[in-house]
Amino acid sequence: MNSKLAILAIFFTTSAFAAGEHAGSHDEFAVGTPGNASDAARTVEVELTETEDGQMVFKPDSVDVKRGETIRFMLHNTGELEHEFVLGKHEKLMDHKKEMMSQMDMKHDDPNAAFLAPGAKAELVWTFTNSGDFQFACLIPGHFESGMVGALVVTEDTAETN
């Protein structure tokens, strides 16, 4: 009888632990939360590429949004290398960049990131719930250092955005 109770206890403990990992505010970030395409106020097309002089860039390299706005980012890797698009605060991006250095083959499954093979397209929909200065970056080793970072400014005002 004790072995049956032990098995049941292990089963319920494991189930509760697994469920607890995904509960709460898992998808909340300083920069906001994942959004729904149907709520998007506008679409921002972003090209991820390399230049002839060896730089790696986002086009555009800056985006301004209003707090509360939902943006549909349409991403297109027109380059010859793999790239990614990750939204976040500079400090968090730098922490994640360090992780990427130690795990060179790491691929993202975070809601604030998209990984794109050469020629690939992706969509990332985001609701910007907090104002402040943020960034979008490619954290594949060497890409950030080669210029693959952009400014993301979330304002409180109602001024027209790009």
Order of alpha helices (4+ residues) and beta strands (2+ residues): alpha-beta-beta-beta-beta-beta-beta-alpha-beta-beta-beta-beta
